[in-house]
Amino acid sequence: MSNYHIAALAFSALAVTAQVDAADIKVIHAGTLLTLAGESPLTERTLVITDGVISSIEKGYVSGPNASEQDTVEVIDLKDRFVMSGLMDMHVHLQGELGPKNDSEALRMSDADVAMRSAYFAKKTLLAGFTTVRDLGAKPEQIYALRDGINKGWVDGPRIIASGGVSVTGGHGDVDGMSPDLMDRYTSKTICDGPYDCRRATRRAIKFGADVIKITSTGGVLSDTNTGTGQQMDDDELIEVVQTAHALGRKVASHAHAAQGINAALRAGVDSIEHGSYADKESIKLMKKSGAFLVPTLLAGDTVVKMANAAGGDFMSPAIKAKAIRVGGDMMKNFSAAYNAGVNIAYGTDSGVSHHGDNAKEAVLMSQAGMSNEDILKSATINAAKLIDMTDKLGSLEVGKYGDIIALSASPLTQIDTLLNVPFVMKAGVIYKR
């Protein structure tokens, strides 16, 4: 090999090394910075985000690290903003929105259409300041593809923790409100009966990509059936699902309204109670003992009550409307009791019942129910990160964590409704909204 070829190869190797070593650096000048909900905000700080991860937090406004010629450095002026960790919603349904066209959409929209609409709703959620969500009910193949596509950078959206659903025949989560032949066609393969069948269903959901298992221990408001909101999964079925999921490294979220179903799910060892509309003293005792989180979804209750009482609410069947008015109207006071008792709260909206992008309205309702603004921010950041076992990467602004950052025009510690309009959104160092 000639000296020319050796030199050319050496130059190529150096060029490749320089390209690999080049860093994307964002330098944020934050007027007010909340690094961790529950602690006092700091003033005049500089955050440096390198390749999507927070690499330093400095006092004052500094120009950033020494950068090589290959590095890309951007200075972002947020000196007049309140800067904090990206918000997290632990209960969404990105594939749809409740409304009068749901029946026709179910028949007319292809799986590809559903996937495209889901991407649209995902971006709306991200632009509202929610950088991580837990989707608790969707067509599995489509939601897993959306999750993976976002992770690969193919489409814009929040980080998604995607569930696989396990429900019993005829219970909430099974298909309903259709002709018998359509119900046979659309019944999920993770519908189960009896503990061993529910073990199979849980394993199947995880095999096909579930990050978390969603069960329905009680009836639901939006099931088009008059089977009520009491316990529907038997105790032995609940225990089998939880043990199987935990053995395979997955947490279990339980949709639960009535106290009996809440308590049965908690005794089985679930990791979160979704809605918890009629949690009683025993429920509170069990949640505090196990450390399980309550994900209150007050926005869903508020939404269905308004829809049921509105002139256009006739699209709801009589069974749905009656449940909506009763359960939705009771959620606030029961949430207040759980919060005042010291139950772990993780932020969740059930968006898809409400409009996607309106996720911050939950914070306003939580405030109206008596929750402090500081605790609301905790529920939407560090508590949510604990629920999904990602406190090493999410939930606060600390060195080594993802650069998931939002900026607000005022402090949500004094004005919680400032979360309704988020003018700056960054996820993993990428700016999606200025």
C-alpha positions in Angstrom: 0.0 0.0 0.0 1.4 3.4 -0.9 2.1 6.2 1.5 -0.8 8.2 -0.3 -3.3 5.4 0.5 -2.1 5.2 4.1 -2.5 9.0 4.5 -5.9 8.9 2.9 -7.1 6.2 5.2 -5.8 8.0 8.3 -7.6 11.2 7.2 -10.8 9.3 6.7 -10.5 7.7 10.1 -10.0 11.2 11.7 -13.0 12.5 9.8 -15.2 9.7 11.1 -13.9 10.2 14.6 -14.6 13.9 14.4 -18.1 13.2 13.2 -18.8 10.7 16.0 -17.4 13.0 18.6 -19.4 16.1 17.5 -22.0 17.1 20.1 -25.3 18.8 20.0 -25.2 21.3 22.8 -28.1 23.5 24.1 -27.4 26.2 26.6 -30.5 27.5 28.4 -30.5 30.7 30.4 -33.3 30.3 32.9 -34.7 33.2 34.8 -36.4 30.9 37.3 -35.5 27.3 37.5 -37.4 24.5 39.3 -35.0 21.6 39.4 -37.2 19.4 41.6 -40.9 19.8 42.5 -41.1 20.4 46.2 -37.9 22.4 46.4 -37.5 26.1 46.2 -37.0 27.5 42.6 -33.6 28.9 41.8 -32.9 32.2 39.9 -30.5 33.0 37.1 -29.3 29.6 36.2 -27.7 28.0 33.1 -28.6 24.5 32.0 -26.3 22.8 29.5 -27.9 19.9 27.6 -25.4 17.7 25.6 -26.8 15.2 23.2 -30.2 15.2 24.9 -28.9 14.8 28.4 -28.4 17.5 31.1 -24.6 17.8 31.4 -24.4 20.7 33.9 -26.3 23.3 35.8 -24.4 26.5 36.6 -25.1 29.7 38.6 -25.6 32.8 36.6 -25.8 33.1 32.8 -22.7 31.4 31.3 -21.9 30.8 27.6 -21.6 27.1 28.1 -18.8 24.5 27.8 -15.7 24.7 25.6 -16.9 23.4 22.3 -15.0 21.9 19.3 -15.5 23.2 15.8 -17.6 20.2 15.0 -20.1 20.8 17.9 -23.4 22.5 17.4 -24.1 25.0 20.2 -27.3 27.0 20.6 -28.0 29.5 23.4 -31.6 29.8 24.3 -32.8 32.9 26.2 -35.4 32.0 28.8 -34.5 34.7 31.3 -38.1 35.9 31.5 -39.5 32.4 32.0 -40.2 29.8 34.6 -38.3 26.7 33.6 -39.1 23.2 34.9 -39.1 19.5 34.0 -41.5 18.3 31.2 -44.9 17.2 32.4 -46.0 13.6 32.5 -49.5 12.1 32.0 -50.0 8.6 33.3 -53.3 7.9 31.7 -54.0 8.7 28.0 -55.7 7.0 25.0 -53.9 8.5 22.0 -55.9 6.6 19.4 -59.2 8.5 19.7 -61.4 11.1 21.3 -64.9 10.6 22.7 -67.6 12.0 20.5 -70.7 11.3 18.5 -68.8 9.9 15.5 -67.1 7.1 17.4 -69.4 4.4 16.1 -68.9 5.4 12.4 -65.2 5.9 12.9 -64.8 2.4 14.3 -66.3 1.0 11.1 -64.8 3.4 8.5 -61.3 4.0 9.8 -58.6 1.5 8.8 -55.8 0.6 11.2 -53.6 2.8 9.1 -56.0 5.7 9.6 -56.0 5.1 13.4 -52.2 5.1 13.4 -52.0 8.4 11.6 -54.6 10.0 13.8 -52.7 8.7 16.9 -49.5 10.4 15.6 -51.5 13.7 15.3 -52.8 13.4 18.9 -49.4 12.5 20.2 -47.9 15.6 18.7 -50.7 17.8 20.2 -49.9 16.2 23.6 -46.2 16.9 23.3 -46.8 20.6 22.2 -49.0 21.0 25.4 -45.8 20.3 27.4 -46.3 16.6 28.2 -43.1 14.9 27.2 -43.9 11.5 28.6 -47.2 9.6 28.7 -48.6 6.2 29.7 -51.1 5.0 27.1 -53.6 2.7 28.9 -55.8 1.3 26.1 -55.2 1.2 22.4 -54.9 -1.3 19.5 -51.7 -2.9 20.5 -49.9 -3.1 17.2 -50.5 0.5 16.3 -49.6 2.0 19.7 -46.4 -0.1 19.9 -45.5 1.1 16.5 -46.1 4.7 17.4 -44.1 4.3 20.6 -41.2 2.8 18.6 -41.5 5.3 15.8 -41.2 8.2 18.3 -38.2 6.6 20.0 -36.5 6.3 16.6 -37.2 9.9 15.7 -39.5 9.1 12.8 -42.4 11.1 14.2 -42.8 13.7 16.9 -44.5 12.9 20.1 -44.1 12.3 23.8 -42.2 9.3 25.2 -44.9 6.5 25.4 -45.2 3.8 28.0 -47.7 1.5 26.2 -50.0 -0.9 27.8 -51.4 -4.3 26.9 -55.0 -4.8 28.2 -56.3 -7.8 30.0 -60.0 -8.0 30.7 -62.7 -10.6 31.4 -65.5 -11.6 29.0 -68.3 -9.1 29.1 -66.4 -6.7 31.4 -65.1 -3.2 30.9 -62.4 -3.5 28.2 -64.2 -6.2 26.2 -65.9 -5.1 23.1 -69.6 -4.0 23.5 -72.4 -2.1 21.9 -72.1 -3.9 18.6 -74.0 -6.7 16.8 -73.0 -10.2 17.9 -71.1 -11.0 14.7 -69.0 -7.8 15.1 -68.3 -8.5 18.7 -67.1 -12.0 17.8 -64.8 -10.4 15.1 -63.3 -7.7 17.3 -62.9 -9.5 20.6 -59.3 -9.2 21.7 -57.1 -12.3 22.3 -56.3 -10.9 25.8 -59.9 -11.3 27.0 -59.8 -14.1 29.6 -61.9 -16.1 32.0 -60.5 -17.8 35.1 -57.0 -17.4 36.6 -55.1 -19.7 34.2 -56.6 -18.1 31.1 -55.8 -14.7 32.5 -52.2 -15.8 33.0 -52.1 -16.7 29.3 -53.6 -13.4 28.3 -51.0 -11.5 30.4 -48.1 -13.4 28.9 -49.5 -12.8 25.4 -49.8 -9.0 26.0 -46.2 -8.8 27.2 -45.0 -11.1 24.3 -46.4 -8.7 21.8 -44.9 -5.5 23.3 -46.7 -4.3 26.4 -44.6 -2.1 28.7 -47.3 -2.3 31.4 -50.5 -4.4 31.9 -53.8 -2.6 32.1 -56.6 -4.5 33.8 -60.2 -3.6 34.5 -61.1 -4.8 37.9 -64.5 -3.0 37.8 -67.1 -1.9 35.3 -66.6 1.4 33.4 -68.5 4.5 32.6 -68.1 4.2 28.8 -68.9 0.6 28.4 -72.2 0.5 26.4 -73.8 -1.9 28.9 -75.8 -1.6 32.1 -73.5 -4.0 34.1 -72.6 -1.2 36.5 -69.2 -0.1 37.9 -68.8 -2.8 40.5 -66.1 -5.5 40.7 -65.9 -7.6 37.5 -62.6 -9.5 37.6 -62.6 -12.1 40.4 -59.9 -12.1 43.1 -58.1 -15.2 41.7 -58.0 -13.6 38.2 -56.6 -10.4 39.6 -53.9 -12.2 41.6 -52.9 -14.3 38.6 -52.5 -11.3 36.3 -50.4 -9.3 38.9 -48.1 -12.3 39.7 -47.6 -13.1 36.1 -46.9 -9.5 35.1 -44.5 -8.9 38.0 -42.7 -12.1 37.2 -42.1 -10.8 33.7 -41.0 -7.4 34.9 -44.1 -5.4 34.1 -46.3 -3.3 36.4 -50.0 -3.5 36.5 -52.5 -0.6 36.3 -56.0 -1.2 37.4 -59.0 0.7 36.1 -61.3 0.7 39.2 -64.3 2.7 40.3 -66.2 0.8 43.0 -64.5 0.3 46.4 -64.8 -3.5 46.3 -62.9 -3.7 43.0 -60.4 -1.1 44.1 -59.6 -3.1 47.2 -59.5 -6.4 45.5 -57.0 -5.0 43.0 -54.9 -3.5 45.7 -54.9 -6.8 47.7 -53.7 -8.5 44.5 -50.7 -6.2 44.4 -51.5 -3.7 41.5 -49.1 -0.8 41.2 -51.7 1.9 40.4 -55.4 2.5 40.7 -56.9 4.4 37.7 -59.8 6.7 38.6 -60.4 5.3 42.1 -63.8 7.1 42.1 -65.2 5.4 45.2 -62.1 4.7 47.2 -63.0 4.2 50.8 -61.1 4.1 54.1 -59.9 0.5 53.3 -58.7 1.6 49.9 -56.7 4.4 51.4 -55.2 2.1 54.0 -54.2 -0.4 51.3 -52.7 2.2 49.0 -50.7 3.7 51.8 -49.5 0.2 52.9 -48.4 -0.9 49.4 -47.3 2.4 48.0 -49.6 2.1 45.1 -50.4 5.3 43.2 -53.8 6.8 42.6 -54.1 8.2 39.1 -57.3 10.3 39.5 -58.4 11.3 36.0 -60.6 14.1 37.2 -60.7 15.6 33.7 -62.5 12.5 32.4 -65.2 12.8 35.0 -65.6 16.5 34.4 -65.8 15.9 30.6 -68.4 13.1 30.7 -70.7 15.0 33.0 -70.6 18.0 30.7 -71.2 15.8 27.7 -74.1 13.9 29.3 -75.8 17.1 30.3 -75.2 19.0 27.0 -77.7 19.2 24.2 -75.5 17.1 22.0 -75.1 14.4 24.6 -77.7 12.2 22.9 -74.9 10.1 21.3 -74.5 8.5 24.7 -76.6 5.5 25.3 -78.9 5.7 28.4 -76.6 3.3 30.3 -73.5 5.4 29.6 -75.2 8.7 30.4 -76.5 7.5 33.7 -73.1 6.2 34.8 -71.4 9.4 33.5 -73.5 11.7 35.6 -73.3 9.6 38.7 -69.6 8.7 38.7 -68.2 11.8 37.1 -70.0 13.9 39.7 -68.6 11.9 42.6 -64.9 11.8 41.6 -63.8 15.2 43.0 -64.8 14.6 46.6 -63.4 11.1 46.7 -60.1 12.4 45.3 -59.9 15.0 48.0 -60.3 12.4 50.7 -57.5 10.3 49.2 -55.2 13.3 48.8 -55.8 14.6 52.3 -55.1 11.1 53.7 -51.6 11.1 52.1 -52.1 8.6 49.2 -49.4 8.7 46.5 -50.8 10.6 43.5 -49.6 10.4 40.0 -51.0 12.8 37.4 -53.3 11.3 34.8 -56.2 12.7 32.7 -57.7 9.9 30.6 -57.2 12.1 27.6 -59.1 10.6 24.7 -62.2 11.0 26.8 -61.3 14.7 26.9 -59.5 16.4 24.0 -55.8 15.7 23.5 -53.7 18.7 24.2 -56.0 19.8 27.1 -54.1 17.6 29.5 -53.2 20.6 31.8 -56.9 21.1 32.7 -56.4 18.2 35.1 -54.1 20.4 37.1 -56.8 23.1 37.5 -59.3 20.5 38.7 -56.8 19.0 41.1 -56.4 22.5 42.5 -60.1 23.0 42.8 -60.3 19.7 44.8 -57.8 21.1 47.3 -54.5 19.8 46.1 -51.6 22.3 46.6 -49.9 23.6 43.4 -46.6 22.1 44.7 -48.1 18.7 45.0 -49.7 18.9 41.6 -46.3 19.6 40.1 -44.9 16.6 42.0 -47.7 14.4 40.7 -46.9 15.4 37.1 -43.1 15.0 37.4 -41.3 13.0 40.1 -44.3 10.9 41.2 -45.1 10.0 37.6 -41.4 9.1 37.0 -41.5 6.8 40.1 -44.6 5.1 38.8 -42.9 4.1 35.6 -39.5 3.4 37.3 -37.7 6.1 35.4 -36.5 8.5 38.2 -33.0 7.9 36.9 -33.8 9.7 33.7 -37.1 11.7 34.2 -39.1 13.8 36.7 -36.5 16.4 37.6 -33.8 18.6 36.1 -30.5 17.1 37.3 -27.2 16.2 35.7 -27.5 12.9 33.9 -31.3 13.1 33.2 -33.0 13.7 29.9 -33.3 17.3 28.7 -37.1 17.2 29.0 -37.9 20.9 29.7 -40.8 23.3 29.5 -40.8 27.0 30.0 -43.8 29.0 31.3 -44.8 32.7 31.3 -45.5 32.6 35.1 -44.9 30.4 38.1 -47.3 27.5 38.3 -46.6 27.5 42.1 -48.7 30.6 42.3 -50.8 30.3 39.1 -51.5 26.7 38.3 -53.5 27.7 35.2 -50.3 28.9 33.5 -49.8 25.2 32.6 -52.7 25.6 30.1 -50.4 27.6 27.8 -46.8 26.2 27.5 -44.8 28.4 25.1 -41.5 26.3 25.1 -41.2 22.5 24.9 -38.0 20.5 24.7 -37.8 16.7 24.8 -34.4 15.0 25.1 -32.6 18.1 24.0 -34.8 18.6 20.9 -36.9 21.8 20.8 -40.4 21.2 19.6 -42.0 24.5 20.5 -40.5 28.0 21.1 
